[in-house]
């Protein structure tokens, strides 16, 4: 990607940017388990509905964003950069961060005032299954490009078993996955 392409809008109009902003603002309010939990809907919006990027670009953006130091939400800026250059990166990142940050601030203050509220306790307890479902959906989406390959299936099963049964660092599993990819096993 050249410098001009980074600052250009990649053929997107102001309407496209507004629609993207509104969609990512809505996803911000659903990102209970973290922004990555809403990746399936981001993929649907950017890849399936609009065709602004392909599955490989989407998955690569997430992988690079997760591997980079800093907050996990950075993959959203990479998605925006791929879709609409620098303006897309700013719009997607601000849109995904503002609504949830505002809501968190408001609910946090409310919890301090009304810690004994049955509604707030029920709301907080109800978020756990929602978060788990969103994260499972994200995992399913991210395995889609390699799901039919035997090496990928073995690697996925191995990763799940090691993560559930041991306290092995995820970085070790990422390194094993990278090695398997370099050897052409996945």
N, C-alpha and C positions, 0 to 999 in steps of 0.2 A: 504494500500500500504506500503510495507516494505521499509526500507532505501535502500536496494540493488535495488529494483524495481525503486525507484526514480532516481537513477543514471544510471540505465541501459537504453538501447534503446528500450525495449519492442519488440525486434525482428525486429526493423526497420533497413534498410541498409542505407549507405551513400546516395544512389540514392533517397531513400524515403525522407531523410532530405533535399536534394537539391531541389526536386520537391515541398516539403512543403514550403521551403524558397521562391522559385520563385513564388508560388501561393500567399503566404501572402504578398510578395512585390507588386504584381499586385493589390491585394485588398487594400493595403496601399494607392495606388493612387486613388482608388475609395471611400475611407472612408471620403467623404466630410462631412457627418453629424455626424462624430465620428465613431470609430471603430465598435461600435455596429450595425451601419447601414449595415455593410457587413456580419453580422452573418448568413443570409440565404445562402450566397455562401460558408462560412466556413463550415456550416452544410452539404451542398451538397458535398463538397470536402472530409471532414473527415468522415461523416457518410454514405452518399449514395454511392459515387464513390469508396472510399477505404475501408469502413467498419472498420475503426480503432477505432471507438467508437460508442455507440448507442445513440439514441435520449435522453434518460434519462441522460446519462453522459454529453452530450452536454449541455442540458438545465441546469443541476446542476452546471456545470462549469461556465456558464454565471451568474446564480443566486448568486453563492458564490463570483465570481469576482466583481459583482455589489454591493453586500452587504458589502464587505470588504472595510475598509478605504483606501483611496489613489485614484490614477487615475482609470478611468473606463476601461482603456485598459488592466488592469491586468487579465481580463478573458481570454485573448489570451494566456497568460503564462500558465494558468490552462489547457487550451485546449492542448497546447504543452506538458505539464507535463503528462497528461493522455495518449497522443499518443506515446511519445518517451522519457519519463523521463526528467531529468534535461536538457539534450541537446536539447530536443524538446521545453522546456520552453524558453530557451535562443534563439533558432533559430526563433521561431514564434514571440517572442516579438521584437527582433531586426529587423526582416524582416517586421513587420507591422509598425514599428516606423521610420526607416531610410528614405525610399523613400518619404513619406508624409512630414516628417520634412524638408528634403532637398528642396522639391518643395515649401513648405510654406515659407521657408527662401528666396528662389529665387524670388517667386512671390511678396512677401512682399517688397523686395528691388526694384523690377520693378515698383510696385504701387507707391512707393515714388517718383520715377523718372518721371513716366508718369501717374499721377493721372487723367489727363483729357482725357485719351485714351478711345475711344468708345469701342474698343475691350475688354479692361479690365472691363469696366462697364457692358458690355453685358455678359461677362464670369461670373462675380460675381452675376449678377441677375439670370442667368440661373442655378446657383447652388441650389437655393431655392427649385424648384420643384423636382430636383434630390434627394435632401436630404429628402424631405417629402416622396417620393416614396420608398426610401431605408428604412426609419424608419417604414413605414406601412408594408413593406415586412417582416421586422424583427419582428414586433408585431404579424403578422400572423403566422410566423414560431414558435415563442415562445408559442403560444396558442395551437399548434397542439396536444400535448399529452393529453390535457384535453378538447378539443373543443367540444366533444360530450356529456359532462356531464352537467346537468342542473345547478348545483351549480357553476361550472366554468363560464358558460355563464352569469349567474346573476352577478357574481363577476366582470367579464370583462366589462359588460355594466355599472355596478355601478361605476367602476373605471373611465371609459371614461367620464361619466356624471359628476362625482365629479371633475375630473381634468379640464374639459372644463368650468364648471359653477362656481367653487369656487377657492379659493387660498389655499386650504387644502394642507398640506405638503404630498408629496408622501410617506414619512415614515409612516404616519397614514394609508394609503391604504395598504402598505406592511404589517403592523402589522395586519390589518383586514384580509388580505389574509393568513397570517401565522396562525391566530386564526381559520379561516375557515378550513385550512388544518389540524390543530391539532384536530378539532372537527369532521373530516371526511366528511365535506361538499363538499370538492373539491378533 
